[in-house]
Amino acid sequence: MTTTERTAASYFLPSDEPLGLVFPDGAAADAPALPMPADDVLLRLYRGMVSGRRFDTQATALTKQGRLAVYPSARGQEACEIGAILALRPQDWLFPTYRDSMAVVARGVDPVEVLTLLRGDWHCGYDPYGANVAPQCTPLATNTLHAVGFAHAARAKGEDTVSLALLGDGATSEGDTHEALNFAAVWKAPVVFLVQNNGYAISVPLSKQTAAPSLAYKGVGYGMPSMLVDGNDAAVVHAAVEQAVARAAAGEGPTLIEAVTYRIESHTNADDATRYRERAEVEEWLERDPIARLKRYLTDHGLLTEQVQQEIDARAEDEASALRERMNVDTVLDPAELFEHVYAEPTAALRDQASELAAELEERA
């Protein structure tokens, strides 16, 4: 990159309006900076979003049935979740948050293992190295630092690895995000930050979090290029993340992408969203449904037939049925497991606590 390119505002600044490749009515849009994904990729995106939403609704139902302690729904954010995941290479790593269960499943992690954390059985229910997926982070923005450190270390070891950090608009208000963006830019770490701006940090609207024109502008101050995209357009999310991954892998440093989307359901099953937003607002975003949008495009271009749609729906239903059946089996829990894998070498305090618990359980036996 030349000095002229580095000092050019156009290199760092996001577009004034979110970039898109597919309009809400299914018509093709025009985003010169990003190519439309190939037809087979668009079909994969659609399949992934249909399966992802069915997983999400099933997980929500399991929470109501008492099988999960809590579940943060990602309904409405399928384009962000699936679009980003399908843009990753096998060797890349995902650093998700608590709302990104759909993305973790799409990355190839067993859905029951994904929900183990939300059921309260384990600290993390899956092997992070199995699908290159870090444990889901509940504390806001901590995963951004993990992603930067991991990517920086991987590059130091000569590995071709890019980290994708998923975060919400609320996480951009945290100090950890500031530190992650700053270090990533200074080190030119191979990291992609995807901000899923769904409008609210629990009940706090975006207008009370920042005065910036958009969250994408936060990247400019750190010296990294930023993009603003339509987060309900799976095609543009995929294209943007794929481009950012390629940049990072080529040694050109991190990218910040803001995807404007919306959380249709409440923050979690413990939240009442009607206390801070109007139903009319939700209805307006329902009209921008990411799945319906891509379906219109695929149908209009002869890529989605009725038979293919039936196959996609049947597969999603089979997956949900299998998840429901497996989650309705009570797990056998050993309280002593609370102390496993907390430290590589248990501390004295941890050993004392484990001994106290063992003694108490023996007394009650």
KEVEXTOR-952096 format. One line per 2 residues: number of its first residue (from 1); for each residue x, y, z of N, C-alpha, C. Coordinates in steps of 0.2 Angstrom, whole numbers, plus 5000, padded with zeros to 4 digits. Example, Ala and Ser with C-alpha at 12.3 -4.5 7.8 and 13.67 -1.06 7.14 Angstrom:
1 = 5066,4972,5039,5062,4978,5039,5066,4984,5039 | 5064,4989,5035,5068,4995,5036,5064,5000,5039
***
This chain:
1 = 5004,4994,5000,5000,5000,5000,5004,5006,5000 | 5003,5011,4995,5007,5017,4995,5005,5022,5000
3 = 5010,5027,5001,5008,5032,5006,5002,5036,5004 | 5001,5037,4997,4995,5041,4995,4989,5037,4997
5 = 4989,5030,4996,4983,5026,4997,4982,5026,5005 | 4987,5026,5009,4986,5026,5016,4983,5032,5019
7 = 4985,5038,5016,4982,5044,5018,4976,5046,5015 | 4974,5043,5010,4967,5044,5006,4962,5042,5011
9 = 4957,5047,5012,4951,5046,5016,4947,5040,5014 | 4947,5039,5007,4942,5034,5004,4945,5027,5006
11 = 4951,5027,5008,4954,5020,5009,4951,5018,5016 | 4950,5022,5021,4948,5021,5027,4940,5021,5028
13 = 4937,5026,5025,4930,5028,5027,4925,5023,5024 | 4920,5022,5028,4915,5017,5025,4910,5021,5020
15 = 4906,5018,5017,4901,5022,5013,4896,5025,5017 | 4893,5030,5014,4888,5034,5017,4882,5030,5019
17 = 4880,5025,5015,4874,5021,5016,4877,5014,5016 | 4873,5009,5019,4875,5002,5019,4875,4999,5012
19 = 4881,4996,5010,4882,4993,5004,4877,4986,5004 | 4874,4985,4998,4870,4979,4997,4871,4976,4990
21 = 4869,4970,4990,4869,4966,4983,4862,4964,4981 | 4858,4963,4986,4851,4961,4985,4846,4966,4989
23 = 4842,4969,4985,4837,4973,4988,4832,4969,4992 | 4828,4972,4997,4823,4968,5000,4818,4965,4996
25 = 4816,4968,4990,4811,4965,4985,4814,4959,4981 | 4821,4957,4982,4824,4952,4979,4828,4954,4973
27 = 4827,4960,4971,4831,4963,4965,4838,4964,4966 | 4842,4963,4961,4849,4964,4962,4851,4971,4963
29 = 4856,4973,4968,4858,4979,4969,4865,4980,4966 | 4868,4986,4967,4874,4988,4963,4879,4990,4969
31 = 4884,4986,4970,4889,4988,4975,4896,4986,4971 | 4898,4991,4968,4904,4990,4964,4910,4988,4967
33 = 4911,4989,4974,4916,4987,4978,4916,4980,4980 | 4910,4977,4979,4910,4970,4981,4906,4966,4975
35 = 4909,4960,4974,4906,4956,4969,4900,4951,4971 | 4895,4950,4967,4890,4945,4969,4892,4938,4970
37 = 4891,4935,4975,4894,4928,4976,4891,4923,4970 | 4894,4918,4969,4892,4913,4964,4885,4910,4966
39 = 4882,4908,4961,4875,4905,4962,4875,4899,4967 | 4880,4895,4967,4881,4889,4972,4882,4892,4979
41 = 4885,4897,4979,4887,4900,4986,4880,4903,4989 | 4876,4907,4984,4870,4910,4986,4865,4904,4989
43 = 4865,4899,4985,4861,4893,4988,4863,4890,4994 | 4870,4890,4995,4872,4888,5002,4870,4893,5007
45 = 4871,4899,5006,4869,4904,5011,4861,4903,5012 | 4857,4902,5007,4850,4901,5009,4849,4895,5013
47 = 4852,4889,5011,4851,4883,5015,4853,4884,5022 | 4859,4888,5023,4861,4889,5030,4857,4893,5034
49 = 4854,4898,5031,4849,4903,5035,4843,4899,5037 | 4840,4895,5032,4834,4891,5034,4835,4887,5040
51 = 4841,4883,5039,4843,4878,5045,4844,4882,5051 | 4848,4888,5050,4849,4892,5056,4843,4895,5060
53 = 4838,4897,5056,4832,4900,5059,4828,4894,5063 | 4828,4888,5059,4825,4882,5063,4828,4880,5069
55 = 4835,4880,5069,4839,4879,5075,4837,4884,5080 | 4837,4890,5078,4835,4896,5083,4828,4895,5086
57 = 4823,4894,5082,4817,4893,5085,4816,4887,5089 | 4820,4882,5088,4820,4876,5092,4823,4877,5098
59 = 4829,4880,5098,4832,4882,5105,4828,4886,5109 | 4824,4891,5106,4819,4895,5110,4814,4891,5113
61 = 4811,4886,5109,4806,4882,5112,4809,4878,5118 | 4815,4875,5117,4818,4871,5122,4819,4875,5129
63 = 4820,4882,5128,4821,4886,5134,4814,4887,5137 | 4809,4887,5134,4802,4888,5137,4800,4881,5140
65 = 4803,4876,5138,4802,4869,5141,4806,4868,5147 | 4811,4872,5148,4815,4871,5154,4821,4867,5152
67 = 4823,4866,5146,4828,4862,5144,4835,4866,5144 | 4834,4873,5143,4839,4877,5143,4838,4883,5148
69 = 4844,4885,5152,4843,4890,5157,4841,4897,5154 | 4844,4898,5148,4844,4904,5144,4845,4903,5137
71 = 4842,4907,5133,4844,4907,5126,4844,4914,5123 | 4849,4917,5120,4849,4923,5116,4847,4922,5109
73 = 4841,4923,5107,4840,4922,5100,4843,4927,5095 | 4845,4924,5089,4848,4928,5084,4843,4928,5078
75 = 4837,4927,5079,4832,4928,5074,4832,4935,5071 | 4832,4935,5064,4833,4941,5061,4840,4943,5059
77 = 4845,4940,5062,4852,4941,5060,4855,4935,5057 | 4851,4931,5053,4854,4925,5050,4859,4927,5044
79 = 4857,4933,5041,4862,4935,5035,4869,4936,5038 | 4869,4939,5044,4876,4940,5047,4879,4934,5049
81 = 4876,4930,5053,4878,4924,5055,4881,4919,5050 | 4876,4917,5045,4878,4913,5040,4883,4916,5035
83 = 4881,4922,5033,4885,4925,5028,4893,4925,5030 | 4894,4927,5036,4901,4927,5038,4904,4921,5039
85 = 4901,4916,5042,4904,4909,5043,4906,4906,5036 | 4901,4906,5031,4903,4903,5025,4908,4907,5021
87 = 4910,4913,5023,4916,4916,5020,4923,4914,5023 | 4923,4910,5028,4929,4908,5032,4932,4902,5028
89 = 4938,4902,5028,4942,4896,5026,4942,4891,5031 | 4944,4885,5030,4944,4879,5035,4949,4881,5041
91 = 4955,4884,5039,4960,4885,5044,4959,4892,5048 | 4954,4896,5046,4952,4902,5050,4949,4900,5057
93 = 4949,4905,5061,4946,4904,5068,4940,4909,5069 | 4935,4906,5072,4929,4910,5074,4929,4912,5082
95 = 4928,4918,5083,4928,4920,5090,4921,4923,5091 | 4916,4919,5094,4909,4921,5094,4907,4924,5101
97 = 4901,4926,5101,4898,4929,5108,4892,4924,5109 | 4889,4926,5115,4883,4921,5117,4878,4921,5112
99 = 4877,4926,5108,4871,4926,5103,4873,4923,5097 | 4879,4920,5096,4881,4917,5090,4881,4910,5089
101 = 4876,4907,5093,4875,4899,5093,4874,4897,5086 | 4870,4901,5082,4868,4899,5075,4875,4898,5071
103 = 4879,4903,5072,4885,4904,5068,4890,4898,5070 | 4890,4896,5076,4894,4891,5079,4892,4884,5076
105 = 4885,4883,5076,4883,4877,5073,4884,4877,5065 | 4884,4882,5062,4885,4883,5055,4892,4881,5053
107 = 4897,4883,5058,4904,4881,5057,4905,4874,5058 | 4901,4870,5060,4901,4863,5061,4902,4860,5067
109 = 4900,4864,5073,4900,4861,5079,4893,4858,5081 | 4893,4852,5084,4887,4848,5086,4883,4853,5090
111 = 4876,4854,5087,4872,4859,5091,4870,4857,5098 | 4870,4851,5100,4869,4849,5107,4875,4851,5111
113 = 4881,4851,5108,4887,4853,5112,4887,4861,5112 | 4884,4864,5107,4884,4871,5107,4879,4874,5113
115 = 4874,4870,5114,4869,4872,5119,4871,4870,5126 | 4876,4866,5127,4878,4864,5133,4879,4869,5138
117 = 4883,4875,5136,4884,4880,5140,4878,4884,5142 | 4873,4884,5138,4866,4888,5139,4862,4883,5143
119 = 4863,4877,5144,4860,4872,5148,4863,4873,5155 | 4869,4875,5155,4872,4875,5162,4876,4869,5164
121 = 4878,4865,5159,4881,4859,5161,4889,4859,5161 | 4892,4864,5157,4899,4865,5156,4901,4872,5155
123 = 4907,4873,5156,4910,4880,5154,4909,4881,5147 | 4911,4876,5143,4911,4876,5136,4909,4869,5134
125 = 4904,4867,5130,4902,4861,5128,4906,4857,5122 | 4910,4861,5119,4913,4858,5113,4921,4859,5113
127 = 4924,4855,5109,4931,4856,5108,4933,4861,5103 | 4936,4867,5106,4937,4873,5101,4941,4871,5095
129 = 4946,4866,5096,4950,4864,5090,4947,4859,5085 | 4941,4857,5087,4937,4853,5082,4935,4856,5076
131 = 4933,4862,5077,4930,4866,5071,4933,4873,5071 | 4939,4874,5075,4942,4881,5075,4937,4886,5077
133 = 4934,4885,5083,4929,4889,5086,4930,4890,5093 | 4932,4896,5095,4934,4898,5102,4927,4897,5106
135 = 4928,4897,5113,4922,4896,5117,4918,4903,5116 | 4911,4902,5117,4907,4908,5116,4908,4912,5122
137 = 4908,4919,5121,4910,4924,5127,4903,4927,5129 | 4902,4927,5135,4896,4930,5138,4898,4938,5140
139 = 4904,4939,5143,4906,4946,5144,4907,4949,5138 | 4904,4955,5137,4905,4959,5131,4912,4961,5129
141 = 4913,4959,5123,4920,4961,5120,4926,4958,5122 | 4926,4953,5126,4932,4950,5128,4934,4946,5122
143 = 4930,4943,5118,4932,4939,5113,4936,4943,5107 | 4935,4950,5107,4939,4954,5102,4946,4953,5104
145 = 4948,4954,5110,4955,4953,5112,4958,4946,5111 | 4954,4941,5112,4956,4934,5111,4957,4933,5104
147 = 4953,4936,5099,4954,4935,5092,4960,4939,5090 | 4962,4945,5092,4968,4948,5090,4974,4944,5093
149 = 4974,4942,5099,4980,4939,5102,4981,4932,5098 | 4976,4929,5097,4977,4922,5093,4979,4923,5086
151 = 4977,4928,5083,4979,4930,5076,4986,4932,5076 | 4988,4936,5080,4995,4939,5081,5000,4933,5082
153 = 4998,4929,5087,5002,4923,5088,5003,4918,5082 | 4997,4917,5079,4997,4912,5073,5002,4915,5068
155 = 5001,4921,5066,5006,4924,5061,5013,4924,5063 | 5014,4925,5070,5021,4924,5072,5024,4917,5072
157 = 5019,4912,5072,5022,4905,5071,5022,4903,5063 | 5020,4908,5059,5020,4907,5052,5014,4903,5049
159 = 5009,4903,5053,5003,4900,5051,4998,4905,5047 | 4995,4902,5042,4990,4906,5038,4983,4905,5041
161 = 4982,4910,5046,4976,4910,5050,4973,4917,5050 | 4967,4917,5049,4963,4924,5051,4958,4923,5056
163 = 4957,4927,5061,4952,4927,5066,4946,4931,5064 | 4940,4929,5065,4934,4932,5064,4931,4934,5071
165 = 4931,4940,5073,4927,4941,5079,4920,4944,5078 | 4915,4941,5081,4909,4943,5080,4907,4947,5087
167 = 4904,4953,5086,4902,4957,5092,4896,4961,5090 | 4892,4963,5095,4886,4967,5094,4888,4975,5095
169 = 4883,4979,5094,4884,4986,5094,4885,4988,5102 | 4883,4984,5106,4884,4986,5113,4891,4984,5115
171 = 4894,4979,5112,4901,4978,5113,4906,4983,5111 | 4904,4987,5106,4908,4993,5104,4909,4998,5109
173 = 4905,4998,5114,4905,5003,5119,4910,5001,5125 | 4913,4995,5124,4917,4992,5129,4924,4994,5128
175 = 4928,4995,5133,4935,4997,5133,4939,4991,5129 | 4937,4985,5130,4941,4979,5127,4941,4980,5119
177 = 4935,4982,5117,4935,4983,5109,4940,4989,5107 | 4940,4994,5111,4945,4999,5109,4952,4996,5109
179 = 4954,4992,5114,4961,4989,5115,4962,4984,5109 | 4957,4981,5107,4957,4976,5102,4958,4979,5095
181 = 4954,4984,5094,4955,4988,5087,4962,4991,5087 | 4964,4994,5092,4971,4998,5092,4976,4993,5091
183 = 4977,4987,5095,4982,4982,5094,4982,4979,5087 | 4976,4978,5085,4975,4974,5079,4978,4979,5073
185 = 4977,4985,5073,4979,4990,5068,4986,4991,5069 | 4989,4992,5075,4996,4993,5076,5000,4987,5073
187 = 4998,4981,5075,5001,4975,5073,5000,4972,5066 | 4995,4975,5063,4992,4973,5057,4990,4966,5057
189 = 4987,4964,5063,4985,4957,5064,4980,4955,5059 | 4980,4949,5057,4975,4946,5053,4968,4945,5056
191 = 4965,4950,5057,4958,4949,5061,4953,4953,5057 | 4947,4950,5057,4941,4954,5054,4936,4955,5060
193 = 4934,4961,5061,4929,4962,5066,4922,4963,5063 | 4917,4959,5064,4911,4960,5061,4906,4962,5067
195 = 4904,4968,5066,4899,4971,5071,4892,4970,5069 | 4888,4966,5072,4881,4965,5071,4877,4970,5074
197 = 4876,4976,5071,4872,4981,5074,4865,4980,5074 | 4862,4977,5079,4855,4975,5079,4851,4980,5083
199 = 4853,4986,5084,4849,4991,5086,4849,4992,5094 | 4850,4987,5098,4850,4988,5105,4855,4984,5109
201 = 4858,4987,5114,4862,4983,5119,4858,4982,5125 | 4854,4976,5124,4849,4974,5129,4843,4980,5127
203 = 4842,4985,5132,4837,4990,5131,4840,4996,5129 | 4846,4997,5128,4849,5003,5126,4850,5004,5119
205 = 4846,5009,5116,4847,5010,5108,4854,5013,5106 | 4855,5012,5100,4862,5014,5097,4863,5022,5098
207 = 4857,5025,5098,4858,5033,5099,4861,5035,5105 | 4860,5031,5110,4863,5032,5117,4870,5029,5118
209 = 4872,5026,5113,4879,5023,5114,4884,5027,5110 | 4883,5030,5105,4888,5033,5101,4885,5039,5097
211 = 4889,5044,5095,4887,5050,5091,4890,5050,5084 | 4893,5044,5083,4897,5043,5076,4891,5042,5071
213 = 4893,5044,5065,4888,5043,5059,4886,5036,5059 | 4891,5031,5060,4889,5024,5060,4895,5021,5064
215 = 4894,5015,5067,4899,5011,5070,4905,5010,5066 | 4904,5009,5060,4910,5008,5055,4915,5013,5055
217 = 4913,5019,5057,4918,5025,5058,4923,5024,5064 | 4921,5019,5068,4926,5018,5074,4933,5015,5071
219 = 4933,5012,5065,4939,5009,5063,4944,5014,5060 | 4941,5020,5058,4945,5025,5055,4950,5028,5060
221 = 4948,5029,5066,4952,5032,5071,4958,5027,5073 | 4958,5021,5071,4963,5016,5073,4967,5015,5067
223 = 4965,5017,5061,4970,5016,5055,4968,5010,5052 | 4962,5008,5052,4960,5002,5048,4954,5003,5044
225 = 4954,5000,5038,4948,5001,5033,4942,4999,5036 | 4936,5002,5035,4930,5000,5038,4925,5000,5032
227 = 4920,4995,5033,4914,4995,5028,4908,4995,5032 | 4903,4998,5029,4896,4998,5031,4891,4994,5026
229 = 4888,4989,5029,4884,4984,5024,4877,4983,5027 | 4873,4981,5023,4866,4979,5025,4867,4972,5028
231 = 4865,4972,5034,4866,4966,5038,4861,4961,5037 | 4855,4963,5033,4850,4958,5031,4851,4955,5024
233 = 4857,4957,5021,4858,4954,5014,4864,4949,5015 | 4862,4943,5015,4867,4938,5016,4873,4938,5010
235 = 4871,4940,5004,4876,4941,4999,4881,4946,5000 | 4879,4952,5003,4884,4957,5004,4888,4956,5010
237 = 4885,4953,5015,4889,4951,5021,4895,4946,5019 | 4893,4941,5015,4897,4936,5013,4903,4939,5009
239 = 4901,4943,5004,4906,4946,5000,4911,4951,5004 | 4908,4954,5009,4912,4959,5013,4917,4955,5017
241 = 4915,4950,5021,4919,4946,5025,4924,4942,5021 | 4922,4940,5015,4927,4936,5011,4933,4941,5009
243 = 4931,4947,5007,4936,4952,5005,4941,4953,5011 | 4938,4954,5017,4942,4956,5023,4946,4950,5025
245 = 4944,4944,5024,4948,4938,5026,4954,4938,5021 | 4953,4939,5014,4958,4939,5010,4963,4945,5011
247 = 4961,4951,5013,4966,4956,5015,4970,4954,5021 | 4967,4951,5026,4970,4949,5032,4975,4944,5030
249 = 4973,4939,5026,4978,4933,5025,4984,4936,5020 | 4983,4941,5017,4988,4944,5012,4993,4948,5016
251 = 4992,4949,5023,4996,4953,5027,4994,4961,5027 | 4988,4962,5025,4986,4969,5024,4983,4972,5030
253 = 4982,4968,5035,4979,4970,5042,4972,4969,5043 | 4969,4971,5048,4962,4970,5050,4957,4975,5046
255 = 4951,4973,5047,4945,4976,5044,4940,4977,5049 | 4936,4982,5049,4930,4983,5053,4924,4983,5049
257 = 4920,4979,5050,4913,4978,5046,4907,4979,5050 | 4903,4984,5049,4897,4985,5052,4891,4983,5048
259 = 4888,4978,5051,4882,4975,5047,4876,4977,5051 | 4872,4982,5047,4866,4984,5050,4860,4979,5050
261 = 4858,4977,5056,4852,4972,5056,4848,4973,5062 | 4844,4968,5064,4839,4969,5069,4838,4963,5073
263 = 4837,4963,5080,4836,4958,5084,4828,4957,5084 | 4825,4952,5081,4818,4952,5081,4815,4950,5088
265 = 4818,4945,5091,4816,4943,5098,4819,4947,5103 | 4817,4946,5110,4820,4949,5115,4827,4948,5116
267 = 4830,4951,5120,4837,4950,5122,4839,4943,5123 | 4835,4940,5128,4835,4933,5130,4828,4932,5132
269 = 4827,4926,5134,4820,4924,5137,4819,4927,5143 | 4824,4930,5147,4823,4934,5153,4821,4941,5152
271 = 4821,4943,5146,4820,4951,5144,4813,4952,5141 | 4810,4958,5142,4804,4960,5139,4805,4966,5135
273 = 4806,4964,5128,4807,4970,5124,4802,4975,5123 | 4796,4973,5125,4790,4978,5124,4791,4984,5128
275 = 4795,4984,5133,4796,4989,5138,4801,4995,5135 | 4804,4993,5129,4809,4998,5127,4808,4999,5119
277 = 4804,4996,5116,4803,4997,5109,4796,4995,5107 | 4794,4999,5101,4787,4998,5099,4786,4992,5094
279 = 4780,4989,5094,4779,4983,5090,4780,4986,5082 | 4778,4992,5081,4778,4994,5074,4785,4994,5071
281 = 4790,4995,5076,4797,4995,5074,4799,4988,5072 | 4797,4983,5076,4798,4976,5074,4795,4974,5068
283 = 4789,4976,5067,4785,4974,5061,4789,4977,5054 | 4791,4983,5055,4795,4986,5050,4801,4982,5048
285 = 4805,4979,5053,4811,4975,5051,4809,4968,5049 | 4803,4966,5051,4801,4959,5048,4800,4959,5041
287 = 4798,4965,5038,4797,4966,5031,4804,4966,5027 | 4809,4966,5031,4816,4966,5028,4819,4959,5029
289 = 4815,4954,5031,4818,4947,5032,4823,4945,5028 | 4829,4943,5030,4835,4941,5026,4833,4935,5022
291 = 4829,4930,5025,4828,4924,5022,4823,4925,5016 | 4818,4929,5017,4813,4930,5012,4817,4934,5006
293 = 4821,4938,5008,4825,4942,5003,4829,4938,4998 | 4833,4934,5001,4837,4929,4996,4833,4924,4993
295 = 4827,4922,4996,4823,4918,4992,4820,4921,4986 | 4818,4927,4986,4815,4930,4981,4820,4931,4975
297 = 4826,4932,4977,4832,4933,4972,4833,4926,4968 | 4833,4921,4972,4835,4914,4970,4829,4912,4965
299 = 4823,4913,4968,4817,4911,4964,4817,4915,4957 | 4818,4921,4957,4817,4925,4951,4823,4923,4946
301 = 4828,4921,4949,4834,4919,4944,4834,4911,4943 | 4828,4908,4944,4828,4901,4943,4832,4896,4947
303 = 4835,4899,4952,4840,4895,4956,4837,4891,4962 | 4830,4893,4963,4827,4889,4969,4820,4887,4966
305 = 4820,4880,4965,4814,4877,4963,4809,4875,4969 | 4803,4873,4968,4799,4871,4973,4802,4864,4976
307 = 4805,4860,4972,4807,4854,4975,4813,4855,4979 | 4818,4860,4977,4824,4861,4981,4822,4865,4988
309 = 4816,4869,4987,4814,4872,4994,4811,4867,4998 | 4808,4862,4996,4805,4857,5000,4811,4853,5003
311 = 4816,4851,4999,4822,4848,5002,4825,4852,5008 | 4826,4858,5007,4829,4862,5012,4825,4862,5018
313 = 4818,4863,5017,4814,4864,5023,4814,4857,5027 | 4814,4851,5023,4814,4845,5026,4820,4843,5030
315 = 4826,4845,5027,4832,4845,5031,4832,4849,5037 | 4830,4855,5037,4830,4859,5043,4826,4856,5048
317 = 4820,4853,5046,4815,4850,5051,4818,4844,5054 | 4822,4840,5050,4825,4834,5053,4830,4836,5058
319 = 4834,4841,5056,4839,4843,5061,4836,4846,5067 | 4831,4849,5067,4827,4852,5073,4825,4846,5077
321 = 4822,4841,5074,4819,4835,5077,4824,4832,5081 | 4830,4831,5078,4836,4827,5081,4838,4831,5087
323 = 4839,4837,5086,4841,4842,5092,4836,4841,5098 | 4829,4842,5096,4824,4841,5101,4825,4834,5105
325 = 4825,4829,5101,4826,4822,5104,4832,4822,5109 | 4838,4824,5106,4844,4823,5110,4844,4828,5116
327 = 4841,4834,5116,4841,4838,5121,4835,4836,5127 | 4831,4832,5125,4826,4830,5130,4828,4824,5134
329 = 4835,4822,5134,4838,4817,5138,4841,4820,5144 | 4840,4818,5150,4843,4821,5155,4850,4819,5156
331 = 4854,4824,5157,4862,4823,5158,4863,4821,5165 | 4869,4817,5165,4871,4815,5172,4877,4819,5174
333 = 4876,4823,5179,4881,4828,5181,4885,4826,5187 | 4892,4827,5187,4896,4826,5192,4898,4833,5195
335 = 4896,4835,5201,4898,4842,5203,4906,4843,5203 | 4910,4837,5204,4917,4838,5204,4920,4841,5197
337 = 4916,4840,5192,4918,4843,5186,4919,4850,5185 | 4916,4854,5190,4916,4861,5191,4923,4863,5191
339 = 4928,4859,5194,4934,4861,5195,4939,4859,5189 | 4937,4855,5184,4941,4853,5179,4942,4858,5173
341 = 4948,4859,5171,4949,4863,5165,4949,4870,5167 | 4949,4872,5173,4949,4879,5175,4956,4882,5174
343 = 4961,4878,5177,4968,4880,5176,4971,4874,5174 | 4977,4875,5170,4981,4869,5168,4983,4865,5174
345 = 4985,4869,5179,4988,4867,5185,4983,4870,5191 | 4979,4866,5194,4974,4869,5199,4978,4873,5204
347 = 4975,4878,5206,4978,4882,5212,4976,4879,5218 | 4980,4881,5224,4978,4879,5230,4971,4880,5232
349 = 4969,4886,5231,4962,4888,5233,4957,4884,5229 | 4958,4882,5223,4954,4878,5219,4954,4871,5222
351 = 4960,4868,5224,4960,4862,5227,4956,4861,5233 | 4957,4867,5237,4953,4867,5244,4946,4867,5243
353 = 4943,4871,5238,4936,4871,5236,4934,4864,5234 | 4938,4861,5230,4936,4854,5227,4935,4849,5233
355 = 4940,4850,5238,4940,4845,5244,4934,4847,5248 | 4932,4853,5249,4926,4855,5253,4920,4852,5250
357 = 4919,4853,5243,4913,4850,5240,4913,4843,5241 | 4919,4839,5240,4919,4832,5240,4916,4830,5247
359 = 4919,4833,5252,4917,4831,5259,4910,4832,5260 | 4907,4838,5258,4900,4839,5259,4896,4834,5255
361 = 4897,4832,5249,4894,4828,5245,4894,4821,5249 | 4899,4819,5252,4900,4813,5255,4896,4812,5261
363 = 4895,4818,5265,4891,4819,5271,4883,4817,5269 | 4882,4820,5263,4875,4820,5261,4873,4813,5258
365 = 4878,4809,5256,4877,4803,5253,4873,4798,5257
***
